[in-house]
Amino acid sequence: MNKIKGSIKSKKFHQIIETARDLFMRYGIKRITVEEICATASVSKMTFYKYFDNKIDLVLFILKQIYADAEKRYRDIFAQDIPYSEKAGEIIKLKLESSKDFSQEMLGDLMQNSIDEVAEFIHKKKQENFRLFLDDMIAAQKKGEIRKDINPHFILYILDRMQEMLVDQRILNMYESPQALISELTNYFFYGILSNKER
């Protein structure tokens, strides 16, 4: 559990966060140590432990920021008074923007469930996001913007399987980057569920 209370404006705190985020995104979670974070951020280990209990505590803090930002942007998109097809296009852009900093190593560490606390957090957020997305799909389906003959729960099942593809090396080898695969999957998913009226 991190020791941060209220709004922190410490320059060293922000150096730790920014440095760690950059290192994790480039090299994954497992490969990076507290020592590397401190050395790159030019802070002491004592300063690090003033704010975080350990590396995983820091990882969870960063992931919470990432998820909170993505959820806010998602809600902003769905709050707009535009057709579902346009919202789908905005969601594709959001997915690409959100994933552009993630290296294959980082995606692997997040998706392979090898760090218990991180796996638990990702699972919880995935369930929350699926519920939110399901509610939005049901609302769009009632308006006739998504085919009425598709079960929204099936769509969520497919989404879950699609996420597993992000660590499938056979599929990743077909694309120049994980982001290219994410783009393909997201386009396929959204434009495959729209009704004729929305195409």
C-alpha contacts under 8 A as a table, 3 or more apart, distances in Angstrom:
res1	aa1	res2	aa2	distance
1	M	52	F	7.43
1	M	53	D	6.66
1	M	57	D	6.04
2	N	51	Y	6.26
2	N	52	F	4.78
2	N	53	D	6.01
2	N	57	D	5.86
2	N	58	L	7.36
2	N	61	F	7.64
3	K	50	K	7.28
3	K	51	Y	5.22
3	K	52	F	5.99
3	K	53	D	7.53
4	I	8	I	7.35
4	I	51	Y	5.95
4	I	52	F	7.81
5	K	8	I	7.37
8	I	13	F	7.54
9	K	13	F	7.45
9	K	14	H	7.53
10	S	13	F	5.18
10	S	14	H	6.50
11	K	14	H	5.24
11	K	15	Q	6.19
12	K	15	Q	4.88
12	K	16	I	6.20
12	K	41	A	7.92
12	K	43	V	6.72
12	K	47	T	7.72
13	F	16	I	5.23
13	F	17	I	6.40
13	F	48	F	7.83
13	F	51	Y	7.34
14	H	17	I	5.05
14	H	18	E	6.00
15	Q	18	E	5.28
15	Q	19	T	5.83
15	Q	41	A	5.54
16	I	19	T	5.29
16	I	20	A	5.87
16	I	37	I	6.86
16	I	38	C	7.05
16	I	41	A	5.74
16	I	43	V	7.60
16	I	48	F	7.23
17	I	20	A	5.29
17	I	21	R	5.97
17	I	58	L	7.71
17	I	62	I	7.19
18	E	21	R	5.21
18	E	22	D	6.20
19	T	22	D	5.22
19	T	23	L	6.17
19	T	37	I	6.44
19	T	40	T	6.78
19	T	41	A	5.71
20	A	23	L	5.08
20	A	24	F	5.90
20	A	37	I	5.72
21	R	24	F	5.23
21	R	25	M	5.99
21	R	62	I	6.81
22	D	25	M	5.24
22	D	26	R	6.25
23	L	26	R	5.25
23	L	27	Y	5.87
23	L	28	G	7.27
23	L	32	I	6.99
23	L	37	I	7.61
24	F	27	Y	5.31
24	F	28	G	4.51
24	F	29	I	5.15
24	F	32	I	6.80
24	F	106	M	6.46
25	M	28	G	5.80
25	M	29	I	7.99
25	M	101	D	6.02
25	M	102	F	4.95
25	M	103	S	5.69
25	M	105	E	7.94
25	M	106	M	5.66
26	R	101	D	7.58
26	R	102	F	6.82
26	R	103	S	5.34
26	R	105	E	7.37
26	R	106	M	7.00
27	Y	31	R	6.36
27	Y	32	I	7.06
27	Y	103	S	6.89
27	Y	105	E	5.78
27	Y	106	M	6.36
28	G	31	R	6.09
28	G	32	I	7.03
28	G	103	S	7.21
28	G	104	Q	7.94
28	G	105	E	4.75
28	G	106	M	3.79
28	G	107	L	7.49
28	G	108	G	7.74
28	G	109	D	6.22
29	I	32	I	5.75
29	I	59	V	7.63
29	I	106	M	6.36
29	I	109	D	6.38
30	K	33	T	7.71
30	K	109	D	7.20
32	I	36	E	6.45
32	I	37	I	7.31
33	T	36	E	5.20
33	T	37	I	6.39
33	T	55	K	7.23
34	V	37	I	5.08
34	V	38	C	6.13
34	V	45	K	7.55
34	V	54	N	7.56
34	V	55	K	6.02
35	E	38	C	5.18
35	E	39	A	6.06
35	E	45	K	7.12
36	E	39	A	5.12
36	E	40	T	5.99
37	I	40	T	5.30
37	I	41	A	5.94
38	C	41	A	5.11
38	C	42	S	5.75
38	C	43	V	5.00
38	C	44	S	5.87
38	C	45	K	6.16
38	C	48	F	7.03
39	A	42	S	5.07
39	A	43	V	6.50
39	A	44	S	7.59
40	T	43	V	7.95
43	V	47	T	6.33
43	V	48	F	7.15
44	S	47	T	5.18
44	S	48	F	6.46
45	K	48	F	4.86
45	K	49	Y	6.16
46	M	49	Y	5.22
46	M	50	K	6.21
47	T	50	K	5.01
47	T	51	Y	7.01
48	F	51	Y	5.68
48	F	52	F	6.12
49	Y	52	F	4.93
49	Y	53	D	5.68
49	Y	54	N	7.06
50	K	53	D	7.87
52	F	55	K	7.41
52	F	57	D	5.92
52	F	58	L	6.03
53	D	57	D	6.03
53	D	58	L	7.91
54	N	57	D	5.34
54	N	58	L	6.66
55	K	58	L	5.12
55	K	59	V	6.22
56	I	59	V	4.81
56	I	60	L	6.11
56	I	117	E	7.48
56	I	118	V	7.51
57	D	60	L	5.29
57	D	61	F	6.33
58	L	61	F	5.04
58	L	62	I	6.32
59	V	62	I	5.22
59	V	63	L	6.13
59	V	118	V	7.85
60	L	63	L	5.00
60	L	64	K	6.02
60	L	118	V	6.73
60	L	121	F	7.67
61	F	64	K	5.24
61	F	65	Q	6.49
62	I	65	Q	5.14
62	I	66	I	6.31
63	L	66	I	4.97
63	L	67	Y	6.07
64	K	67	Y	5.21
64	K	68	A	5.95
65	Q	68	A	5.18
65	Q	69	D	6.14
66	I	69	D	5.31
66	I	70	A	6.22
67	Y	70	A	5.09
67	Y	71	E	5.97
67	Y	125	K	7.81
68	A	71	E	5.18
68	A	72	K	6.16
69	D	72	K	5.23
69	D	73	R	6.28
70	A	73	R	5.16
70	A	74	Y	6.06
70	A	94	L	7.68
70	A	98	S	7.10
71	E	74	Y	4.95
71	E	75	R	6.11
71	E	129	N	7.98
72	K	75	R	5.17
72	K	76	D	6.14
73	R	76	D	5.00
73	R	77	I	6.29
73	R	94	L	7.66
74	Y	77	I	5.16
74	Y	78	F	6.40
74	Y	91	I	6.98
74	Y	94	L	7.64
75	R	78	F	5.12
75	R	79	A	6.01
76	D	79	A	5.12
76	D	80	Q	6.72
77	I	80	Q	5.60
77	I	87	K	6.22
77	I	90	E	6.86
77	I	91	I	7.45
78	F	81	D	7.88
78	F	87	K	6.56
78	F	136	D	7.87
82	I	86	E	6.41
82	I	87	K	6.85
83	P	86	E	5.47
83	P	87	K	6.51
83	P	145	E	7.68
83	P	198	E	7.74
84	Y	87	K	4.85
84	Y	88	A	6.01
84	Y	140	A	6.83
84	Y	145	E	6.17
84	Y	198	E	7.51
85	S	88	A	5.01
85	S	89	G	6.42
85	S	145	E	7.74
85	S	191	Y	7.97
85	S	194	L	7.04
85	S	198	E	5.96
85	S	199	R	7.27
86	E	89	G	5.03
86	E	90	E	6.33
87	K	90	E	5.01
87	K	91	I	6.12
88	A	91	I	5.00
88	A	92	I	6.25
88	A	190	F	6.12
88	A	191	Y	7.95
89	G	92	I	5.13
89	G	93	K	6.45
90	E	93	K	5.09
90	E	94	L	6.16
91	I	94	L	4.87
91	I	95	K	6.06
92	I	95	K	5.11
92	I	96	L	6.27
92	I	183	S	7.03
92	I	186	T	6.03
92	I	187	N	6.84
93	K	96	L	5.17
93	K	97	E	6.08
94	L	97	E	5.10
94	L	98	S	5.89
95	K	98	S	5.14
95	K	99	S	6.10
95	K	182	I	7.56
95	K	183	S	7.78
95	K	186	T	7.82
96	L	99	S	5.23
96	L	100	K	5.94
96	L	179	Q	6.44
96	L	182	I	7.03
96	L	183	S	6.48
97	E	100	K	5.40
98	S	101	D	7.28
99	S	102	F	5.39
99	S	179	Q	6.36
100	K	179	Q	6.16
102	F	105	E	7.95
102	F	106	M	5.88
102	F	107	L	6.31
103	S	106	M	5.20
103	S	107	L	6.30
103	S	178	P	7.55
104	Q	107	L	5.13
104	Q	108	G	5.99
104	Q	177	S	7.88
104	Q	178	P	6.39
105	E	108	G	5.06
105	E	109	D	6.22
106	M	109	D	5.10
106	M	110	L	6.24
107	L	110	L	5.12
107	L	111	M	5.96
107	L	166	L	7.31
107	L	167	V	7.22
108	G	111	M	5.20
108	G	112	Q	5.73
108	G	166	L	7.79
108	G	167	V	5.76
109	D	112	Q	5.68
109	D	113	N	7.00
109	D	114	S	6.84
109	D	115	I	7.75
110	L	113	N	6.32
110	L	114	S	7.96
110	L	118	V	7.16
110	L	119	A	7.04
110	L	122	I	7.52
111	M	119	A	7.80
111	M	164	E	7.22
111	M	166	L	7.82
111	M	167	V	6.87
112	Q	167	V	7.58
113	N	116	D	6.65
113	N	118	V	7.32
113	N	119	A	4.76
114	S	119	A	7.06
115	I	118	V	5.45
115	I	119	A	5.92
116	D	119	A	5.06
116	D	120	E	6.10
117	E	120	E	5.17
117	E	121	F	6.26
118	V	121	F	5.08
118	V	122	I	6.06
119	A	122	I	5.14
119	A	123	H	6.00
120	E	123	H	5.16
120	E	124	K	6.20
121	F	124	K	5.17
121	F	125	K	6.19
122	I	125	K	5.18
122	I	126	K	5.91
123	H	126	K	5.06
123	H	127	Q	6.23
124	K	127	Q	5.25
124	K	128	E	6.32
125	K	128	E	5.01
125	K	129	N	5.99
126	K	129	N	5.11
126	K	130	F	5.96
127	Q	130	F	5.12
127	Q	131	R	6.18
128	E	131	R	5.20
128	E	132	L	6.32
129	N	132	L	5.05
129	N	133	F	6.02
130	F	133	F	5.01
130	F	134	L	5.84
130	F	156	L	6.73
131	R	134	L	5.02
131	R	135	D	6.22
132	L	135	D	5.29
132	L	136	D	6.40
133	F	136	D	5.10
133	F	137	M	6.10
134	L	137	M	5.05
134	L	138	I	6.12
134	L	152	P	6.50
134	L	153	H	7.41
134	L	156	L	7.24
135	D	138	I	5.20
135	D	139	A	6.27
136	D	139	A	5.13
136	D	140	A	6.19
137	M	140	A	4.99
137	M	141	Q	5.94
137	M	146	I	7.37
137	M	152	P	6.81
138	I	141	Q	4.96
138	I	142	K	6.20
138	I	152	P	6.80
139	A	142	K	5.20
139	A	143	K	6.53
140	A	143	K	5.09
140	A	144	G	6.39
140	A	145	E	5.23
140	A	146	I	5.95
141	Q	144	G	5.00
141	Q	145	E	5.50
141	Q	146	I	4.58
141	Q	147	R	6.43
141	Q	148	K	6.00
142	K	145	E	7.57
142	K	148	K	7.77
143	K	146	I	7.83
144	G	147	R	6.67
144	G	148	K	6.95
144	G	195	S	7.21
145	E	194	L	6.28
145	E	195	S	5.74
145	E	197	K	7.13
145	E	198	E	6.10
146	I	193	I	5.97
146	I	194	L	4.81
146	I	195	S	5.05
146	I	198	E	7.98
147	R	150	I	5.93
147	R	193	I	6.44
147	R	194	L	6.20
147	R	195	S	4.85
148	K	151	N	7.81
150	I	154	F	7.47
150	I	155	I	7.66
151	N	154	F	5.28
151	N	155	I	6.66
152	P	155	I	4.95
152	P	156	L	6.45
153	H	156	L	5.08
153	H	157	Y	6.29
154	F	157	Y	4.95
154	F	158	I	6.28
155	I	158	I	5.12
155	I	159	L	6.21
156	L	159	L	4.89
156	L	160	D	6.20
157	Y	160	D	5.13
157	Y	161	R	6.43
158	I	161	R	5.08
158	I	162	M	6.09
159	L	162	M	4.97
159	L	163	Q	6.38
159	L	189	F	7.93
160	D	163	Q	5.29
160	D	164	E	6.75
161	R	164	E	5.17
161	R	165	M	6.76
162	M	165	M	5.18
162	M	166	L	7.30
162	M	185	L	7.05
163	Q	166	L	5.59
164	E	167	V	5.99
164	E	168	D	6.88
165	M	168	D	4.90
165	M	171	I	6.77
165	M	172	L	7.85
166	L	171	I	7.84
166	L	172	L	6.95
166	L	178	P	6.78
166	L	181	L	7.50
166	L	182	I	7.62
167	V	172	L	7.32
168	D	171	I	5.63
168	D	172	L	6.21
169	Q	172	L	4.85
169	Q	173	N	5.93
170	R	173	N	5.41
170	R	174	M	7.14
171	I	174	M	5.40
171	I	175	Y	7.37
172	L	175	Y	5.52
172	L	176	E	7.81
172	L	177	S	7.23
172	L	178	P	6.50
172	L	181	L	6.93
173	N	176	E	7.42
175	Y	178	P	7.06
175	Y	180	A	6.04
175	Y	181	L	6.07
176	E	180	A	6.54
177	S	180	A	5.30
177	S	181	L	6.80
178	P	181	L	5.15
178	P	182	I	6.20
179	Q	182	I	4.88
179	Q	183	S	6.09
180	A	183	S	5.07
180	A	184	E	6.28
181	L	184	E	5.06
181	L	185	L	6.09
182	I	185	L	5.15
182	I	186	T	5.93
183	S	186	T	5.23
183	S	187	N	6.02
184	E	187	N	5.28
184	E	188	Y	6.02
185	L	188	Y	5.11
185	L	189	F	5.93
186	T	189	F	5.04
186	T	190	F	6.09
187	N	190	F	5.45
187	N	191	Y	5.83
187	N	192	G	7.93
188	Y	191	Y	5.60
188	Y	192	G	5.67
189	F	192	G	5.35
189	F	193	I	6.63
190	F	193	I	5.55
190	F	194	L	6.74
191	Y	194	L	5.63
191	Y	199	R	7.73
194	L	197	K	7.90
194	L	198	E	5.87
194	L	199	R	6.40
195	S	198	E	5.31
195	S	199	R	6.51
196	N	199	R	5.24
